[in-house]
Amino acid sequence: MHALEQTAAPKSDAATVQEIAAETDTNADQVKVLLDEEMAELFAGSKVKNYIRLIAGRRVKQLLTQTKSAL
């Protein structure tokens, strides 16, 4: 295993959680759960792990925006 290779899925950081929560008018705790789940799913299925936080953040924003617009 390479020294920089991660073995566990990354966790969301507070700044990203707060940003998504503010942009989507969603509870930060709910955003954190969704973001952590999305990152774990992406981590498990990817070979290149560099952009997992970015991709997961975009997916969670999209999900929450679509959910709110459907209401």
C-alpha positions in Angstrom: 0.0 0.0 0.0 1.2 3.5 -0.9 2.0 5.7 2.1 -0.6 8.3 1.0 -3.3 5.9 0.2 -6.4 6.1 2.4 -7.9 3.0 3.9 -11.1 4.7 5.3 -13.6 7.0 3.7 -13.0 10.7 4.5 -15.4 12.5 6.7 -17.1 15.8 5.9 -15.6 19.0 7.2 -17.6 21.6 9.1 -17.1 24.3 6.5 -18.5 22.2 3.7 -21.4 21.1 5.8 -22.2 24.7 6.8 -21.9 25.9 3.2 -24.3 23.2 1.9 -26.7 23.7 4.7 -26.9 27.5 4.1 -27.2 27.1 0.3 -30.0 24.5 0.6 -31.7 25.8 3.7 -31.2 22.4 5.3 -30.3 21.4 8.9 -26.5 21.0 9.2 -26.8 17.7 11.0 -28.8 16.3 8.1 -26.3 17.6 5.6 -23.4 16.0 7.6 -25.1 12.6 7.5 -25.9 12.8 3.8 -22.4 14.0 3.0 -20.7 11.3 5.0 -22.9 8.6 3.4 -22.2 9.9 -0.1 -18.4 10.1 0.6 -18.4 6.6 1.9 -20.2 5.3 -1.1 -17.9 7.1 -3.5 -14.8 6.0 -1.6 -15.9 2.4 -1.8 -16.4 2.4 -5.5 -13.5 4.5 -6.7 -9.9 3.9 -7.6 -8.9 7.6 -7.6 -9.8 9.2 -4.3 -8.6 12.7 -4.8 -11.9 14.4 -5.6 -14.4 12.5 -3.4 -15.2 15.5 -1.1 -15.9 17.7 -4.1 -18.0 15.2 -6.0 -19.9 14.2 -2.8 -20.6 17.9 -2.0 -22.0 18.5 -5.4 -24.2 15.4 -5.3 -25.6 16.3 -1.9 -26.3 19.9 -3.0 -28.1 18.6 -6.1 -30.1 16.0 -4.0 -31.2 18.6 -1.5 -32.0 21.2 -4.1 -34.1 18.7 -6.1 -35.9 17.5 -3.0 -36.8 21.1 -1.9 -38.0 22.1 -5.4 -40.2 19.0 -5.6 -42.1 20.1 -2.4 
